[in-house]
Amino acid sequence: MCCPLEAPEGVSELGLGDLDPFGRLRLVADGYGLLSNRATLVDAIDDAIAVRDEFVERHVRAGEPGFRAMWHRMGGRSRFEHRKQWLARNRQRMLEALG
């Protein structure tokens, strides 16, 4: 969320379209003092997004009104899939940004 790591149209919807996600990823890693094996950060991001997506979907399936409204407003499953594809396409750029 600090970077943000998502397709540009998703970032624009959040009002964060001017941010450089790759430079910000490096800042996060530097800020937390992650000095070695930075590729594990990219793996952790993938894992965290998968957990978050499953959490949201579980609440949508349970019929919770707030989650259902957010799900539909944000594009539902297609938004999640689009983000996942963007992350996969940009994995190498993230690794390069981390140095």
Short mmCIF file of the C-alpha atoms (twelve columns), coordinates in Angstrom:
data_MODEL
# 
_entry.id   MODEL 
# 
loop_
_atom_site.group_PDB 
_atom_site.id 
_atom_site.type_symbol 
_atom_site.label_atom_id 
_atom_site.label_alt_id 
_atom_site.label_comp_id 
_atom_site.label_asym_id 
_atom_site.label_seq_id 
_atom_site.Cartn_x 
_atom_site.Cartn_y 
_atom_site.Cartn_z 
_atom_site.pdbx_PDB_model_num 
ATOM 1  C CA . MET A 1  0.000   0.000   0.000   1 
ATOM 2  C CA . CYS A 2  2.942   2.335   0.560   1 
ATOM 3  C CA . CYS A 3  4.303   1.870   -2.950  1 
ATOM 4  C CA . PRO A 4  1.515   1.171   -4.340  1 
ATOM 5  C CA . LEU A 5  2.059   -1.952  -6.418  1 
ATOM 6  C CA . GLU A 6  -0.845  -2.151  -8.800  1 
ATOM 7  C CA . ALA A 7  -1.720  -1.483  -12.418 1 
ATOM 8  C CA . PRO A 8  -1.660  2.249   -13.214 1 
ATOM 9  C CA . GLU A 9  -5.430  2.529   -13.642 1 
ATOM 10 C CA . GLY A 10 -5.980  1.059   -10.187 1 
ATOM 11 C CA . VAL A 11 -3.487  3.461   -8.683  1 
ATOM 12 C CA . SER A 12 -5.169  6.409   -10.419 1 
ATOM 13 C CA . GLU A 13 -8.520  5.417   -8.921  1 
ATOM 14 C CA . LEU A 14 -6.920  5.736   -5.494  1 
ATOM 15 C CA . GLY A 15 -5.509  9.187   -6.319  1 
ATOM 16 C CA . LEU A 16 -1.929  7.915   -6.247  1 
ATOM 17 C CA . GLY A 17 -1.193  7.922   -9.975  1 
ATOM 18 C CA . ASP A 18 1.883   10.145  -9.750  1 
ATOM 19 C CA . LEU A 19 3.824   7.776   -7.511  1 
ATOM 20 C CA . ASP A 20 6.729   5.679   -8.789  1 
ATOM 21 C CA . PRO A 21 5.930   2.226   -7.381  1 
ATOM 22 C CA . PHE A 22 9.406   0.850   -8.037  1 
ATOM 23 C CA . GLY A 23 11.272  3.728   -6.430  1 
ATOM 24 C CA . ARG A 24 8.899   3.629   -3.475  1 
ATOM 25 C CA . LEU A 25 9.446   -0.126  -3.107  1 
ATOM 26 C CA . ARG A 26 13.153  0.579   -2.763  1 
ATOM 27 C CA . LEU A 27 12.431  3.275   -0.159  1 
ATOM 28 C CA . VAL A 28 10.338  0.818   1.864   1 
ATOM 29 C CA . ALA A 29 13.093  -1.805  1.755   1 
ATOM 30 C CA . ASP A 30 15.727  0.775   2.706   1 
ATOM 31 C CA . GLY A 31 13.517  2.227   5.439   1 
ATOM 32 C CA . TYR A 32 13.102  -1.155  7.070   1 
ATOM 33 C CA . GLY A 33 16.812  -1.874  6.780   1 
ATOM 34 C CA . LEU A 34 16.386  -4.837  4.438   1 
ATOM 35 C CA . LEU A 35 19.974  -5.250  3.336   1 
ATOM 36 C CA . SER A 36 20.226  -8.712  1.809   1 
ATOM 37 C CA . ASN A 37 18.070  -11.165 -0.102  1 
ATOM 38 C CA . ARG A 38 15.609  -8.470  -1.099  1 
ATOM 39 C CA . ALA A 39 13.878  -10.863 -3.486  1 
ATOM 40 C CA . THR A 40 12.132  -12.275 -0.435  1 
ATOM 41 C CA . LEU A 41 10.290  -8.935  -0.132  1 
ATOM 42 C CA . VAL A 42 8.756   -9.446  -3.570  1 
ATOM 43 C CA . ASP A 43 7.725   -12.973 -2.571  1 
ATOM 44 C CA . ALA A 44 6.221   -11.625 0.653   1 
ATOM 45 C CA . ILE A 45 4.259   -9.018  -1.314  1 
ATOM 46 C CA . ASP A 46 2.826   -11.752 -3.543  1 
ATOM 47 C CA . ASP A 47 1.855   -13.788 -0.486  1 
ATOM 48 C CA . ALA A 48 0.304   -10.817 1.317   1 
ATOM 49 C CA . ILE A 49 -1.785  -9.831  -1.694  1 
ATOM 50 C CA . ALA A 50 -3.044  -13.400 -2.085  1 
ATOM 51 C CA . VAL A 51 -4.042  -13.488 1.600   1 
ATOM 52 C CA . ARG A 52 -5.724  -10.079 1.347   1 
ATOM 53 C CA . ASP A 53 -7.634  -11.065 -1.790  1 
ATOM 54 C CA . GLU A 54 -8.859  -14.283 -0.165  1 
ATOM 55 C CA . PHE A 55 -9.908  -12.336 2.947   1 
ATOM 56 C CA . VAL A 56 -11.979 -9.914  0.868   1 
ATOM 57 C CA . GLU A 57 -13.528 -12.682 -1.239  1 
ATOM 58 C CA . ARG A 58 -14.441 -14.672 1.865   1 
ATOM 59 C CA . HIS A 59 -16.332 -11.690 3.271   1 
ATOM 60 C CA . VAL A 60 -18.018 -11.044 -0.084  1 
ATOM 61 C CA . ARG A 61 -19.169 -14.682 -0.257  1 
ATOM 62 C CA . ALA A 62 -20.481 -14.341 3.299   1 
ATOM 63 C CA . GLY A 63 -22.697 -11.523 2.027   1 
ATOM 64 C CA . GLU A 64 -21.220 -8.752  4.175   1 
ATOM 65 C CA . PRO A 65 -22.646 -5.497  2.771   1 
ATOM 66 C CA . GLY A 66 -19.521 -3.337  3.110   1 
ATOM 67 C CA . PHE A 67 -17.305 -5.897  1.409   1 
ATOM 68 C CA . ARG A 68 -19.873 -6.532  -1.323  1 
ATOM 69 C CA . ALA A 69 -20.167 -2.806  -2.042  1 
ATOM 70 C CA . MET A 70 -16.381 -2.397  -2.166  1 
ATOM 71 C CA . TRP A 71 -16.027 -5.511  -4.332  1 
ATOM 72 C CA . HIS A 72 -18.453 -4.173  -6.934  1 
ATOM 73 C CA . ARG A 73 -17.159 -0.594  -6.797  1 
ATOM 74 C CA . MET A 74 -13.540 -1.729  -7.287  1 
ATOM 75 C CA . GLY A 75 -14.214 -4.174  -10.118 1 
ATOM 76 C CA . GLY A 76 -14.456 -7.489  -8.255  1 
ATOM 77 C CA . ARG A 77 -12.494 -10.537 -9.342  1 
ATOM 78 C CA . SER A 78 -11.286 -8.860  -12.550 1 
ATOM 79 C CA . ARG A 79 -9.551  -6.138  -10.507 1 
ATOM 80 C CA . PHE A 80 -7.759  -8.767  -8.429  1 
ATOM 81 C CA . GLU A 81 -6.725  -10.711 -11.532 1 
ATOM 82 C CA . HIS A 82 -5.533  -7.561  -13.283 1 
ATOM 83 C CA . ARG A 83 -3.372  -6.655  -10.260 1 
ATOM 84 C CA . LYS A 84 -1.961  -10.183 -10.132 1 
ATOM 85 C CA . GLN A 85 -1.041  -10.043 -13.832 1 
ATOM 86 C CA . TRP A 86 0.539   -6.604  -13.427 1 
ATOM 87 C CA . LEU A 87 2.654   -7.873  -10.535 1 
ATOM 88 C CA . ALA A 88 3.798   -10.889 -12.548 1 
ATOM 89 C CA . ARG A 89 4.709   -8.707  -15.550 1 
ATOM 90 C CA . ASN A 90 6.613   -6.261  -13.342 1 
ATOM 91 C CA . ARG A 91 8.363   -8.705  -11.018 1 
ATOM 92 C CA . GLN A 92 11.736  -8.166  -12.690 1 
ATOM 93 C CA . ARG A 93 11.361  -4.377  -12.448 1 
ATOM 94 C CA . MET A 94 10.642  -4.735  -8.737  1 
ATOM 95 C CA . LEU A 95 13.737  -6.896  -8.256  1 
ATOM 96 C CA . GLU A 96 15.860  -4.419  -10.220 1 
ATOM 97 C CA . ALA A 97 14.512  -1.509  -8.163  1 
ATOM 98 C CA . LEU A 98 15.526  -3.307  -4.990  1 
ATOM 99 C CA . GLY A 99 19.106  -3.562  -6.251  1 
# 
